């Protein structure tokens, strides 16, 4: 069993858990390596490759190490597109997750829904949509000037005309049972057929590329067929299990209202890393294309609003000062965070256009503490949690994020049991002579709700 038999003690006097290195990037005892990010080929993962996603084989291993009884409830406060949820379902567990990104929360719940009971197979409905869209596209070229500049620049005119025609037909069928499946098959198709560089996390419409798939309709139908295959597989799982992804803020008790206090037997999650990655901006192409937002300001207000602060674009002076004041209640953890903030403030001042990492840090760790407070109320006494998280070093200032999270957990009613280095990070920038040379890693921390 992964979880140690060390004394389960919480608070500042708890025993220090030093990181353990696991060579080769494999989980202890798993016999499996690490697939980075959401899979392009695994069932359900392949519906849409959200960049913040877990690797499903990895989550399966983490769940197995918790050794939960069948029928347990697994929670994830950073649910994303519900990779933990689909893994929990395969393992015979119920799932409750909270996700701040409204579109991604919708996708996560869609994966966990029962297969639709419509009279016709989804693939047949999709073929009818394609035929109708091809006919509509003949007369709809003139409407392309209504699309956002970002969307127009990411596709050739013939491709965008067909995509937009298909989108409009799907929207017209919003009351139909197949609507959301068709929507996500289409959104998953966008980056496959783009003639501009739209790899994660940034869209670069000014940089051309050859699309990985030339025909948007063929690719759309391929994605629909994957959905059908995966939904048939999901029918094999127990009908008495419950699956829920809530669109909300995991720091707020309201987001956990549908699960009984002390009702969760385990937690598997991966919080946003302190790597200045903007998870809202990463999905701007899909948001603009579908019409969920039409401007940067609207995206910040309706999509990013409840997201945990992990990027300088979310930071503000007021939020940072408020967070530092509230963190003062966390004793020695607060002192270590303040030391980091002071170092980053000095580094920013030494640069002409330094980024506001010093503002992000207190806001980020306060948010983590608030999430842990909710978990302490939601998890059953004795229930284990595994989080996957990496450290970071903005401007060369080392931030031991896993250690600080473990320390916060001990302040909030958990014992810290494991801190395992799974792989080294940052090698892709080794040739960048202006970047820091601090060695970084991705780690697995294990903590448990105190009895």
Residue pairs with C-beta under 8 A, 6 or more apart in sequence:
1 65
1 67
2 27
2 28
2 29
2 65
2 66
2 386
2 418
2 446
3 65
3 66
3 384
3 417
3 418
3 446
3 448
4 417
4 418
4 446
6 15
6 17
6 415
6 417
7 15
7 415
8 415
8 417
8 448
8 450
8 451
9 15
9 410
9 415
9 450
10 410
10 411
10 412
10 413
10 414
10 415
10 450
11 410
11 411
12 331
12 332
12 410
12 411
14 410
14 415
14 416
17 406
17 416
17 417
17 418
17 419
18 419
19 402
19 403
19 419
19 420
19 421
19 441
19 443
20 418
20 419
20 420
20 421
21 420
21 421
22 28
22 420
22 421
22 422
24 33
25 33
25 34
25 422
25 423
26 32
26 33
26 34
26 422
27 58
27 61
27 62
27 65
27 422
27 444
28 65
28 420
29 65
30 61
30 64
30 65
32 57
32 58
32 61
34 55
34 58
34 422
34 423
35 55
35 56
35 57
35 58
36 55
37 49
37 51
37 53
37 55
38 45
38 49
38 50
38 51
38 53
38 54
38 55
38 56
38 81
38 83
39 45
39 46
39 49
39 55
39 56
39 57
40 46
40 49
42 56
42 57
43 86
43 226
43 229
43 230
43 233
44 56
44 82
44 83
44 86
44 111
44 230
44 234
45 53
45 56
45 83
45 86
46 223
46 226
46 230
47 81
47 107
47 110
47 111
47 184
47 185
47 188
47 223
47 226
47 227
47 230
48 81
48 107
48 184
48 187
48 188
49 188
49 200
50 80
50 81
50 104
50 107
50 283
51 200
51 201
51 277
51 279
51 282
52 78
52 80
52 104
52 272
52 277
52 279
52 282
53 80
53 81
53 83
54 80
54 83
54 84
54 87
54 270
54 388
55 83
56 83
56 86
56 87
58 388
59 83
59 84
59 87
59 268
60 87
60 90
60 91
62 268
62 386
62 388
62 444
63 74
63 84
63 87
63 88
63 91
63 93
63 266
63 268
64 91
65 386
66 266
66 268
66 384
66 386
68 74
68 91
68 93
68 265
68 266
69 265
70 91
70 92
70 93
71 92
71 93
71 94
71 238
71 240
71 241
72 93
72 94
72 265
72 266
73 93
73 94
73 95
73 96
73 242
73 259
73 263
73 264
73 265
73 266
74 84
74 88
74 93
74 94
74 95
74 96
74 264
74 265
74 266
74 267
74 268
75 95
75 96
75 97
75 259
75 264
75 266
75 267
75 269
75 375
75 378
75 379
76 82
76 84
76 85
76 95
76 96
76 97
76 98
76 267
76 268
76 269
77 97
77 98
77 250
77 267
77 269
77 271
77 371
77 374
77 375
78 98
78 99
78 250
78 269
78 270
78 271
78 272
78 308
79 85
79 97
79 98
79 99
79 105
79 108
79 245
79 269
80 99
80 101
80 104
80 108
81 99
81 104
81 107
81 108
81 111
82 95
82 97
82 99
82 107
82 108
82 109
82 111
82 112
82 245
84 95
84 97
84 268
84 269
85 95
85 97
85 108
85 111
85 112
85 243
85 245
86 111
86 112
87 268
88 94
88 95
88 243
88 268
89 95
89 112
89 234
89 237
89 241
89 243
90 237
92 237
92 238
92 241
93 241
93 266
94 241
94 242
94 243
95 112
95 241
95 242
95 243
95 244
96 242
96 244
96 246
96 256
96 258
96 259
96 264
97 108
97 244
97 245
97 246
98 245
98 246
98 248
98 249
98 250
98 255
98 256
99 105
99 108
99 245
99 246
99 247
99 248
100 247
100 248
100 249
100 250
100 305
100 306
100 307
100 308
101 247
101 279
101 280
101 283
101 303
101 307
102 247
102 292
102 302
102 303
103 283
103 286
103 287
103 290
103 292
103 303
104 283
105 245
105 246
105 247
106 180
106 247
107 184
108 245
109 243
109 244
109 245
110 180
110 181
110 184
111 230
112 243
112 244
112 245
113 243
114 234
114 235
115 231
115 232
115 234
115 235
116 122
116 177
116 178
116 181
116 231
117 177
118 125
118 176
118 177
118 178
121 228
122 178
122 181
122 182
122 224
122 227
122 228
122 231
123 221
123 224
123 225
123 228
125 178
125 182
126 178
126 182
126 185
126 220
126 221
126 224
127 221
129 166
129 169
129 170
129 182
130 166
130 217
130 220
130 221
132 169
133 162
133 165
133 166
133 169
133 217
134 162
134 165
134 217
136 165
136 168
136 169
137 161
137 162
137 164
137 165
140 161
140 164
140 165
140 168
141 157
141 161
143 164
144 152
144 157
144 160
144 161
144 164
147 160
147 164
147 289
148 288
148 289
148 294
149 205
150 203
150 205
150 284
150 285
150 288
151 160
151 285
151 288
151 289
152 160
153 196
153 205
153 206
154 160
154 190
154 194
154 195
154 196
154 198
154 203
154 205
154 285
155 163
155 193
155 194
155 195
155 196
156 195
159 193
159 195
159 211
159 216
162 216
162 217
163 186
163 189
163 190
163 193
163 216
163 289
166 186
166 216
166 217
166 220
167 186
167 289
167 290
170 179
170 182
170 183
170 186
173 179
173 182
181 224
181 227
182 224
183 290
184 227
185 220
185 223
185 224
185 227
186 220
187 286
187 289
187 290
188 223
189 213
189 216
189 219
189 220
189 223
190 198
190 285
190 286
190 289
191 198
191 199
191 285
192 211
192 212
192 213
192 216
192 219
193 211
193 212
193 213
193 214
193 215
193 216
193 219
194 209
194 211
194 285
195 208
195 209
195 210
195 211
196 203
196 204
196 205
196 206
196 207
196 208
196 209
197 203
197 204
197 205
197 207
197 208
197 209
198 204
198 205
198 285
200 282
201 277
201 278
201 281
201 282
202 281
202 282
203 284
203 285
213 219
244 258
244 259
246 255
246 258
248 254
248 255
248 306
249 255
249 306
250 256
250 308
250 371
250 374
251 308
251 367
251 370
251 371
251 373
251 374
252 374
253 374
253 377
255 374
256 374
256 377
256 378
259 378
261 377
261 378
262 377
262 378
262 379
262 380
262 381
263 378
263 380
264 375
264 378
264 379
264 380
264 383
265 379
265 380
265 383
266 379
266 383
266 384
266 385
267 375
267 379
267 383
267 384
267 385
267 386
267 387
268 385
268 386
268 387
269 385
269 386
269 387
269 388
270 387
270 388
270 389
271 308
271 368
271 371
271 387
271 389
271 405
272 279
272 307
272 308
272 310
273 310
273 389
273 390
273 392
273 401
274 310
274 360
274 361
274 364
274 392
274 394
274 399
274 401
275 310
275 390
275 392
276 310
276 311
276 312
276 355
276 357
276 360
276 394
277 310
277 311
278 304
278 311
278 313
278 314
279 307
279 310
280 299
280 300
280 303
280 304
280 307
281 299
281 313
283 303
284 299
287 293
287 299
287 303
288 294
292 302
292 303
293 299
293 302
293 303
304 314
307 314
308 364
308 367
308 368
308 371
309 315
309 319
309 360
309 363
309 364
309 367
310 360
310 364
311 360
312 355
312 356
312 357
312 359
312 360
314 360
314 363
315 356
315 359
315 360
315 363
316 359
317 359
319 359
319 363
320 358
320 359
320 360
320 362
320 363
323 362
323 363
323 365
323 366
324 338
324 341
324 362
326 366
327 333
327 334
327 337
327 362
327 365
327 366
327 369
328 334
330 369
330 408
330 411
331 411
332 407
333 365
333 404
333 407
333 408
333 411
336 404
336 407
337 361
337 362
337 365
337 404
340 361
340 397
340 399
341 358
341 361
341 362
342 358
343 397
344 357
344 358
344 361
344 394
344 395
344 397
345 358
347 354
347 357
347 394
347 395
347 396
347 397
348 354
348 355
348 356
348 357
348 358
348 395
351 395
354 395
355 394
357 394
357 395
357 397
361 399
365 404
365 405
365 408
368 405
368 408
369 408
369 411
369 412
372 405
372 408
372 409
372 412
372 414
373 412
375 385
375 449
376 412
376 413
376 414
376 449
379 385
379 449
380 449
381 449
381 450
381 451
382 448
382 449
382 451
383 448
383 449
384 417
384 446
384 447
384 448
384 449
385 414
385 446
385 447
385 448
385 449
386 444
386 445
386 446
387 402
387 405
387 444
387 445
387 447
388 422
388 442
388 443
388 444
389 401
389 402
389 405
389 442
389 443
389 445
390 401
390 402
390 425
390 440
390 441
390 442
390 443
391 398
391 399
391 400
391 401
391 402
391 440
391 441
391 443
392 398
392 399
392 401
392 440
393 399
393 436
393 438
393 440
395 436
396 436
396 437
396 438
398 438
402 419
402 443
402 445
403 419
405 445
406 416
406 419
406 445
406 447
407 416
409 416
409 447
410 416
410 447
413 449
413 450
414 447
414 448
414 449
414 450
415 447
415 448
415 450
416 445
416 446
416 447
417 446
417 447
417 448
418 444
418 445
418 446
419 443
419 444
419 445
419 446
420 443
420 444
420 445
420 446
421 441
421 442
421 443
422 441
422 442
422 443
422 444
423 441
423 442
424 439
424 440
424 441
424 442
425 440
425 441
425 442
426 438
426 439
426 440
429 435
